[in-house]
Structures are given as C-alpha cells and as structure tokens.
Amino acid sequence: QKEVEQDPGPLSVPEGAIVSLNCTYSNSAFQYFMWYRQYSRKGPELLMYTYSSGNKEDGRFTAQVDKSSKYISLFIRDSQPSDSATYLCAMSAGAAGNKLTFGGGTRVLVKP
Amino acid sequence: GAGVSQSPSNKVTEKGKDVELRCDPISGHTALYWYRQSLGQGLEFLIYFQGNSAPDKSGLPSDRFSAERTGGSVSTLTIQRTQQEDSAVYLCASSSDRVRHEKLFFGSGTQLSVL
C-alpha cells in the first residue's frame, strides 16, 4: 500500500463548478502538506502549502488538512478551463532536506 | 536564470547505453532534488543535494544510477546501461530555504525513452 493515496481521475466538471480533490496518507509523522499543479509536459508548480491541521485559502483555492483522519483536500471554486491539469498532493515530516512524498495525481478537466 | 533549467528536454536511447541528464537550478538555491515520474504515476524521490554533498541518496533505484553536483550549482544525473524500465520523466527541483525546504521549484523535466 502506498504511503499517499490519490484518486487518479479523470475528474470532469463544467466551467464554474467547484472541484474537490483529496488525498489520504498513512504516515502520522507528516506535518507539511502541499498541492502542486502540473500541466502537460511541464514540471509541477506549488499551489498551496499548509503546516499541520487547519484550512488555508488563497483566491479560488482552499486547502484543508485533517491530521486526525490523515486526510487532506483541495477545493477550486469557480473553476476555469485553464484549471485543467493534474493536481498532485505532497507531504513531508519536515526535517531539513527531507524528501517529499507525492500522491499519484488527479487529472482534472474543466469543460467550457 | 529565471527558473530551473533541464537538458535535454527529450532523450531517446538504446537499451544498454549510458545517459546524462543535466539540471541547472535557480541561482543561489542550495538544495537540489531529483525525482522520477513514470507514466500516470506520482513523483518518486531519487536523491537530494545540499550544496555539493548528497545526504540522502535513498531513492536511487540501483547502482546504475548516480548523480553529482559541482560548485553548488549544476547537477548531472547519470544512468548507466539503461533499461526499458528507466523510461520516465526525470524532474529536477531546487529550493533556497533550508527550513521550509518543501517549497520546491521544478524544471520541465527530461523525457527519457529507452528503446
């Protein structure tokens, strides 16, 4: 079983809808949680960064972390066709130089 | 440069050949990471550099894989005697922040195809 599980999708939504993405994990040492967006043939780019449990909002994006359930979520409001991409969750225990553990990514398609 | 630069962007090689992949991190970034992304998969950690030293090589899949970093800048990932299962996108990332190292900036990767 993988340390971080993420539904591969694809997730298809109409423009303007809310996109809901999530990951579950097994390692209770994880403290830092991130969401990356990856367009085709590009490297991942950091969208959201959260330390420990709680919510964080940035524009149309909201990240939630529930450490008790080992579950993280990303919500995209008012989705746009330009949001069509693969979304990867990532997490780490936070020691200096500690590697990130990624989920497999969810492909999202926002239809105009 | 403005971002992490990787070369070549695409590499096709024959099974058994050696390949070298290059990463030029953002200027001043002390931390450098190599990841591998197979088709439809998430990113798999390979190796981490802090300056020129590699305190974590735990992700290198076999002794055919090696990496070095010189001058605290450019890094080269070498795969010897390539195998078909080595086919993947090899991504490099760098970071300037020792404490919050998780804020990685990725290059666009090298797509390696082993025939």
HADDOCK unambig.tbl for C-alpha pairs under 7 A between the chains (distance, minus, plus):
assign (segid A and resid 41 and name CA) (segid B and resid 108 and name CA) 6.73 0.50 0.50
assign (segid A and resid 42 and name CA) (segid B and resid 108 and name CA) 4.49 0.50 0.50
assign (segid A and resid 43 and name CA) (segid B and resid 106 and name CA) 5.34 0.50 0.50
assign (segid A and resid 43 and name CA) (segid B and resid 107 and name CA) 5.34 0.50 0.50
assign (segid A and resid 43 and name CA) (segid B and resid 108 and name CA) 4.25 0.50 0.50
assign (segid A and resid 43 and name CA) (segid B and resid 109 and name CA) 6.28 0.50 0.50
assign (segid A and resid 44 and name CA) (segid B and resid 106 and name CA) 6.07 0.50 0.50
assign (segid A and resid 45 and name CA) (segid B and resid 105 and name CA) 6.73 0.50 0.50
assign (segid A and resid 45 and name CA) (segid B and resid 106 and name CA) 6.77 0.50 0.50
assign (segid A and resid 96 and name CA) (segid B and resid 98 and name CA) 6.14 0.50 0.50
assign (segid A and resid 96 and name CA) (segid B and resid 99 and name CA) 5.82 0.50 0.50
assign (segid A and resid 96 and name CA) (segid B and resid 101 and name CA) 6.71 0.50 0.50
assign (segid A and resid 97 and name CA) (segid B and resid 101 and name CA) 6.34 0.50 0.50
assign (segid A and resid 99 and name CA) (segid B and resid 45 and name CA) 6.81 0.50 0.50
assign (segid A and resid 102 and name CA) (segid B and resid 42 and name CA) 5.84 0.50 0.50
assign (segid A and resid 102 and name CA) (segid B and resid 43 and name CA) 5.78 0.50 0.50
assign (segid A and resid 103 and name CA) (segid B and resid 42 and name CA) 5.50 0.50 0.50
assign (segid A and resid 104 and name CA) (segid B and resid 41 and name CA) 4.90 0.50 0.50
assign (segid A and resid 104 and name CA) (segid B and resid 42 and name CA) 3.67 0.50 0.50
assign (segid A and resid 105 and name CA) (segid B and resid 42 and name CA) 5.90 0.50 0.50
